[in-house]
């Protein structure tokens, strides 16, 4: 695991100066609330996986979402909005 960057070490304006550097920035601490999975509801449609801007969805061996990467999730709620079976809800 790489060392977390301090504010002084981050590029101005959030410029992407190296491809693939998003793993160095754990942005989950920004959110006041994050989504959580509702046990047994996921059908494996992958709508949340396709729409999540931060690739936070954890997919299990059965091809269904089993959790959220809380270190990367910013709490935007897109996954909750696009889930057709309401398998995700806010976890405040």
C-alpha positions as CSV (number, residue, x, y, z in Angstrom):
1,X,0.0,0.0,0.0
2,X,1.4,3.4,-0.9
3,X,1.7,6.3,1.5
4,X,-1.3,8.7,1.6
5,X,-0.6,12.1,0.2
6,X,-0.8,15.3,2.3
7,X,-2.5,18.4,0.9
8,X,0.9,20.0,0.2
9,X,1.9,16.9,-1.9
10,X,-1.2,16.9,-4.1
11,X,-1.1,18.6,-7.5
12,X,-2.9,22.0,-7.8
13,X,-6.4,21.6,-9.2
14,X,-6.2,17.9,-9.0
15,X,-4.3,17.5,-12.2
16,X,-3.7,13.9,-13.3
17,X,0.1,13.9,-13.9
18,X,0.5,10.1,-14.0
19,X,-2.1,7.6,-15.3
20,X,-3.3,5.2,-12.7
21,X,-2.5,7.4,-9.7
22,X,-6.0,7.3,-8.2
23,X,-5.0,4.4,-6.0
24,X,-2.8,6.8,-4.1
25,X,-5.7,9.0,-3.1
26,X,-8.1,7.5,-0.6
27,X,-11.1,9.8,-0.9
28,X,-13.7,7.9,1.2
29,X,-13.0,10.1,4.2
30,X,-14.6,13.0,2.3
31,X,-18.2,11.7,2.5
32,X,-20.6,12.2,5.3
33,X,-22.5,9.0,4.4
34,X,-21.9,6.1,2.0
35,X,-24.0,3.4,0.4
36,X,-24.3,-0.1,1.8
37,X,-25.6,-3.3,0.3
38,X,-28.9,-4.8,1.3
39,X,-28.3,-8.5,1.9
40,X,-30.0,-10.8,-0.7
41,X,-31.4,-8.1,-3.0
42,X,-28.6,-7.8,-5.6
43,X,-29.6,-9.5,-8.9
44,X,-26.2,-9.0,-10.5
45,X,-27.4,-6.5,-13.2
46,X,-24.1,-4.5,-12.7
47,X,-25.8,-1.1,-13.2
48,X,-24.1,0.2,-10.1
49,X,-20.7,-1.2,-11.2
50,X,-21.1,0.5,-14.6
51,X,-22.1,3.8,-13.2
52,X,-19.9,4.2,-10.2
53,X,-17.4,7.0,-11.0
54,X,-14.9,5.6,-8.5
55,X,-15.1,1.8,-9.2
56,X,-16.0,1.2,-5.5
57,X,-18.3,-1.8,-6.0
58,X,-17.0,-5.1,-4.7
59,X,-18.3,-8.0,-6.8
60,X,-18.3,-11.5,-5.4
61,X,-17.7,-14.9,-7.1
62,X,-21.4,-15.2,-8.0
63,X,-21.3,-12.0,-10.0
64,X,-23.3,-10.0,-7.5
65,X,-22.3,-6.9,-5.5
66,X,-21.2,-7.9,-2.0
67,X,-19.9,-4.6,-0.7
68,X,-18.5,-1.1,-1.2
69,X,-14.8,0.0,-1.0
70,X,-15.3,2.5,1.7
71,X,-11.8,3.9,1.3
72,X,-12.6,5.1,-2.2
73,X,-16.3,5.9,-2.1
74,X,-17.1,9.6,-2.1
75,X,-20.8,9.1,-1.3
76,X,-22.2,10.5,-4.5
77,X,-25.2,8.2,-4.5
78,X,-25.1,7.3,-8.2
79,X,-25.1,3.6,-7.4
80,X,-28.3,4.0,-5.2
81,X,-30.0,6.0,-7.9
82,X,-29.4,3.5,-10.7
83,X,-30.1,0.2,-8.8
84,X,-33.4,-1.1,-10.2
85,X,-34.0,-3.5,-7.3
86,X,-33.0,-1.1,-4.5
87,X,-30.1,-3.4,-3.3
88,X,-28.2,-0.4,-2.1
89,X,-29.2,2.2,0.5
90,X,-27.6,5.0,2.5
91,X,-25.5,4.0,5.6
92,X,-25.1,7.2,7.5
